[in-house]
């Protein structure tokens, strides 16, 4: 370390060019810039984004590859072949990896906020932005933008790596088809909503372990439990749970019709389902905002 | 200028800060002194709006901290060394904080240089020593070139050179007319750095005076006398203004009179003196006597001879 004893002479009030003054007000654009710098200056976030893309494309490729191999395997029974070919033509097969990628973005959403609490960074953040809410919104906005772009890259990559296999079996996605476009866009929107849901829970719970347990427990255990327990209460509530509702955006209309025909429980339309998920996100973010204003940091 | 009025903070049934009022004046270094758990950190956290007061109000330069449009140019605060994400480099941490106020890279480089962090600025904060963490915290506090600085235990973990640097910097900043408010449990440090001292104990202000006043007020000058005839000497000196405290067999601490009077009295009575030593009270002594009733965690006398001195003095009176 160099000798700091010599430094103070050139200290603050020396009215140099960089001297802060009245022009240095806190504005939302500046808070946004700060959150942007914060986001990209952590290695863990960059790695999380990269793994989202890799995990999603890899799982999607495996799903497409093995479905195709099974469908065109001579030993497969004829009645199964029809089913497998239909599966192969379903645009959501290309998004199989989204189910794993959602866990990665959920972890990102949680840690981006709980990491500030566990390290004490939150005190620097809230001292610089004592009105507090701009920091929360800026962070959510940066997270939304970055997750959206990452998810879009992941969806495109999943489609690209599956392309040769699908093409070989005459099952290439028809991008002119509105439903295909809705499902591909849905993959992006779903991941963004999962990430924001996790972010809101992280902001409410503030502890990494607790928030991760809550989010992953909800997505992986609670929702599955509601879906599988054969009692009316669980069946009727299940479609309105955030992950289940939002996932409708990735379902084909044919799949939805089929579900309606076989089940007495409500089956939500794609955009209705996504709307329900966004409502969850909005409510949780509102709770997070109120708590951030009220609680001691 | 920091002004607190009836500032109170309770956590459940426990009162951390109990209706304190004080003013921290510009152009001076004001020390905030108190034992652990006395409410120093809680008070500082309330000043910058991290904790919400249960009652009362505290303003900085006339407004509550959160009402300032450009808070970092009003107040720079070092509250705990670890208010930094461990995965980020020092430079990136400072850039992120600076960005909220539109302060550029130039100012970040300036504070890095001022705090002597050039060689480690690119490294991740997780690997920093306590001292480097403190320097980074001070760098962040200086970013906005604030009119008021609030530092909680700034010399904690610094090497002697760093301690000297902080002391010099604080004096210099106060000399420029800024308000400097720093807490410490190191009395010696306060004696060297502060002009004015607020002593807090159990959430209440015990003393609010200049360093010189505090020393004079609570301990005054005492005289240590060693003599084989200590008991007789005590009888001889006893008077309304004189306090004699037996320190150990053959040693007495006398307050309220002078070495000259004691020496003459002993000579007149033909008593032998082995030692006659006037002692000016230190800030440390006065701090101990001020906070003797206010410390939350007493150590047993055997474990801490220094702390035991205060209660035994009380008894002798």
HADDOCK unambig.tbl for C-alpha pairs under 7 A between the chains (distance, minus, plus):
assign (segid A and resid 1 and name CA) (segid B and resid 116 and name CA) 6.63 0.50 0.50
assign (segid A and resid 1 and name CA) (segid B and resid 117 and name CA) 6.83 0.50 0.50
assign (segid A and resid 1 and name CA) (segid B and resid 119 and name CA) 6.25 0.50 0.50
assign (segid A and resid 2 and name CA) (segid B and resid 116 and name CA) 5.71 0.50 0.50
assign (segid A and resid 3 and name CA) (segid B and resid 116 and name CA) 6.37 0.50 0.50
assign (segid A and resid 4 and name CA) (segid B and resid 114 and name CA) 6.52 0.50 0.50
assign (segid A and resid 4 and name CA) (segid B and resid 115 and name CA) 5.82 0.50 0.50
assign (segid A and resid 4 and name CA) (segid B and resid 116 and name CA) 4.63 0.50 0.50
assign (segid A and resid 4 and name CA) (segid B and resid 165 and name CA) 6.88 0.50 0.50
assign (segid A and resid 5 and name CA) (segid B and resid 165 and name CA) 5.14 0.50 0.50
assign (segid A and resid 7 and name CA) (segid B and resid 114 and name CA) 4.88 0.50 0.50
assign (segid A and resid 8 and name CA) (segid B and resid 114 and name CA) 6.02 0.50 0.50
assign (segid A and resid 8 and name CA) (segid B and resid 169 and name CA) 5.83 0.50 0.50
assign (segid A and resid 11 and name CA) (segid B and resid 114 and name CA) 6.70 0.50 0.50
assign (segid A and resid 12 and name CA) (segid B and resid 145 and name CA) 5.41 0.50 0.50
assign (segid A and resid 18 and name CA) (segid B and resid 106 and name CA) 6.36 0.50 0.50
assign (segid A and resid 18 and name CA) (segid B and resid 107 and name CA) 5.56 0.50 0.50
assign (segid A and resid 19 and name CA) (segid B and resid 145 and name CA) 6.98 0.50 0.50
assign (segid A and resid 20 and name CA) (segid B and resid 73 and name CA) 6.77 0.50 0.50
assign (segid A and resid 20 and name CA) (segid B and resid 144 and name CA) 5.75 0.50 0.50
assign (segid A and resid 20 and name CA) (segid B and resid 145 and name CA) 6.21 0.50 0.50
assign (segid A and resid 24 and name CA) (segid B and resid 70 and name CA) 6.08 0.50 0.50
assign (segid A and resid 24 and name CA) (segid B and resid 101 and name CA) 4.95 0.50 0.50
assign (segid A and resid 24 and name CA) (segid B and resid 102 and name CA) 5.68 0.50 0.50
assign (segid A and resid 24 and name CA) (segid B and resid 103 and name CA) 6.86 0.50 0.50
assign (segid A and resid 25 and name CA) (segid B and resid 69 and name CA) 5.47 0.50 0.50
assign (segid A and resid 25 and name CA) (segid B and resid 70 and name CA) 4.44 0.50 0.50
assign (segid A and resid 25 and name CA) (segid B and resid 101 and name CA) 5.38 0.50 0.50
assign (segid A and resid 26 and name CA) (segid B and resid 69 and name CA) 6.17 0.50 0.50
assign (segid A and resid 26 and name CA) (segid B and resid 70 and name CA) 5.70 0.50 0.50
assign (segid A and resid 26 and name CA) (segid B and resid 100 and name CA) 5.69 0.50 0.50
assign (segid A and resid 26 and name CA) (segid B and resid 101 and name CA) 4.91 0.50 0.50
assign (segid A and resid 30 and name CA) (segid B and resid 99 and name CA) 5.77 0.50 0.50
assign (segid A and resid 30 and name CA) (segid B and resid 100 and name CA) 4.72 0.50 0.50
assign (segid A and resid 30 and name CA) (segid B and resid 101 and name CA) 6.44 0.50 0.50
assign (segid A and resid 30 and name CA) (segid B and resid 102 and name CA) 6.04 0.50 0.50
assign (segid A and resid 31 and name CA) (segid B and resid 99 and name CA) 6.85 0.50 0.50
assign (segid A and resid 31 and name CA) (segid B and resid 100 and name CA) 4.61 0.50 0.50
assign (segid A and resid 33 and name CA) (segid B and resid 99 and name CA) 6.29 0.50 0.50
assign (segid A and resid 34 and name CA) (segid B and resid 96 and name CA) 4.53 0.50 0.50
assign (segid A and resid 34 and name CA) (segid B and resid 97 and name CA) 6.55 0.50 0.50
assign (segid A and resid 34 and name CA) (segid B and resid 99 and name CA) 4.95 0.50 0.50
assign (segid A and resid 34 and name CA) (segid B and resid 100 and name CA) 5.58 0.50 0.50
assign (segid A and resid 35 and name CA) (segid B and resid 96 and name CA) 6.96 0.50 0.50
assign (segid A and resid 37 and name CA) (segid B and resid 96 and name CA) 5.64 0.50 0.50
assign (segid A and resid 38 and name CA) (segid B and resid 96 and name CA) 5.90 0.50 0.50
assign (segid A and resid 41 and name CA) (segid B and resid 88 and name CA) 5.99 0.50 0.50
assign (segid A and resid 41 and name CA) (segid B and resid 92 and name CA) 6.45 0.50 0.50
assign (segid A and resid 42 and name CA) (segid B and resid 87 and name CA) 5.84 0.50 0.50
assign (segid A and resid 42 and name CA) (segid B and resid 88 and name CA) 5.65 0.50 0.50
assign (segid A and resid 116 and name CA) (segid B and resid 85 and name CA) 6.44 0.50 0.50
assign (segid A and resid 119 and name CA) (segid B and resid 82 and name CA) 6.89 0.50 0.50
assign (segid A and resid 119 and name CA) (segid B and resid 83 and name CA) 6.62 0.50 0.50
assign (segid A and resid 119 and name CA) (segid B and resid 84 and name CA) 6.24 0.50 0.50
assign (segid A and resid 119 and name CA) (segid B and resid 85 and name CA) 5.20 0.50 0.50
assign (segid A and resid 119 and name CA) (segid B and resid 86 and name CA) 6.49 0.50 0.50
assign (segid A and resid 120 and name CA) (segid B and resid 82 and name CA) 5.88 0.50 0.50
assign (segid A and resid 120 and name CA) (segid B and resid 83 and name CA) 4.22 0.50 0.50
assign (segid A and resid 120 and name CA) (segid B and resid 84 and name CA) 5.88 0.50 0.50
assign (segid A and resid 120 and name CA) (segid B and resid 85 and name CA) 6.85 0.50 0.50
assign (segid A and resid 121 and name CA) (segid B and resid 83 and name CA) 4.46 0.50 0.50
assign (segid A and resid 121 and name CA) (segid B and resid 84 and name CA) 4.29 0.50 0.50
assign (segid A and resid 121 and name CA) (segid B and resid 85 and name CA) 5.12 0.50 0.50
assign (segid A and resid 122 and name CA) (segid B and resid 83 and name CA) 6.99 0.50 0.50
assign (segid A and resid 123 and name CA) (segid B and resid 83 and name CA) 5.77 0.50 0.50
assign (segid A and resid 124 and name CA) (segid B and resid 83 and name CA) 5.75 0.50 0.50
assign (segid A and resid 124 and name CA) (segid B and resid 84 and name CA) 6.98 0.50 0.50
assign (segid A and resid 127 and name CA) (segid B and resid 48 and name CA) 6.47 0.50 0.50
assign (segid A and resid 128 and name CA) (segid B and resid 71 and name CA) 6.66 0.50 0.50
assign (segid A and resid 128 and name CA) (segid B and resid 72 and name CA) 6.18 0.50 0.50
assign (segid A and resid 128 and name CA) (segid B and resid 97 and name CA) 6.58 0.50 0.50
assign (segid A and resid 128 and name CA) (segid B and resid 100 and name CA) 6.69 0.50 0.50
assign (segid A and resid 130 and name CA) (segid B and resid 49 and name CA) 6.67 0.50 0.50
assign (segid A and resid 130 and name CA) (segid B and resid 66 and name CA) 4.89 0.50 0.50
assign (segid A and resid 131 and name CA) (segid B and resid 66 and name CA) 5.86 0.50 0.50
assign (segid A and resid 296 and name CA) (segid B and resid 50 and name CA) 5.74 0.50 0.50
assign (segid A and resid 296 and name CA) (segid B and resid 51 and name CA) 4.51 0.50 0.50
assign (segid A and resid 296 and name CA) (segid B and resid 52 and name CA) 6.20 0.50 0.50
assign (segid A and resid 297 and name CA) (segid B and resid 50 and name CA) 5.29 0.50 0.50
assign (segid A and resid 297 and name CA) (segid B and resid 51 and name CA) 6.39 0.50 0.50
